[in-house]
Amino acid sequence: MSDLSEVVKKLNRIEQLLVLVTRAHLAPVFEKEFADPRMFQLYELTGTHGQREIKKKLNMSANTISDAWKRWEQLGLLTREGQEYRKVL
């Protein structure tokens, strides 16, 4: 097996472990933030749909969506890439 494939295997394992640790650390935050099922739907659509589409789909105001995204970024649930947000998990 090549050195490169070994490195890739180790990096994949590190990624798996980081996801497990992150999920455990963020579990209480997820429980609090997603007690409202619509907020969970918003989170699920984040990164795959634009704000206008989410607004129509969930019947939410742009302010509600924007405020949630900003709060989730501060909590570490989202990261910002340019003008868009991406989920960490």
Summary of the structure (lengths in Angstrom):
residues: 89
radius of gyration: 16.2
end to end distance: 30.8
largest distance: 53.8
contacts: 208
relative contact order: 0.13
helix: 70%
strand: 11%
